[in-house]
Amino acid sequence: MKIDIANGKTGKTLVVVDVTKSDTILDVKKKHIKLKTHLYPTRMSYKLSLKDKTLAEDVKIGDIETLTDGSVLYFKDLGPQIGWGTVFLAEYIGPIAMYLVFYCSADCTYIYPDSKQSGHNFVQKLAMGCYVGHYVKRVLETIFVHRFSKATMPIGNLFKNCTYYWGFLGLYLTLSTTRCIQYQVPKRKSMLDLESTCSVN
């Protein structure tokens, strides 16, 4: 039987595909791709109507009672996609690299003005170990543990996610724990200075 694939916004028919009852939605996508080569399965979404949920790829045509010869599937192009595993790795590897670059290039680590210590002090070493260890754990979990319910996400969201992880968690925390902090003790006014100030007023 033939099914019309229509634009989800305009309702205009884009392509017509031949399907069988044993075909799945994934099979429909593959047939659609043969006619529109710039597409790929994770970028494509089909609905029975504009208000319905997206049809899963493993659903068979024969299991959809309302789908008959000449029926319409409404198509939406989800845009360029990226795998969730790649997203997580990009989010976590960035802060690790950023932290280590600043940590290794720090010129001095004098936390107090009278300190004679050079190099990183114990607190900074501890912070580096905790910070890097935390993200290494997340990277290993992404590779060996996590299973994602959805294969991909819009690639545009990658930049928003990385801005948070690289910007706040990466740059801000890195600079606040690894750079040289020259702390100057404020000068205390003596009683004579305070008395002279009061007398002037």
Beta strands, then each sheet from edge to edge (+ up, - down):
strand 1: 2-7
strand 2: 13-18
strand 3: 44-47
strand 4: 72-77
strand 5: 81-83
strand 6: 152-154
sheet 1: 2+ 1- 4- 3+
sheet 2: 5+ 6-
end
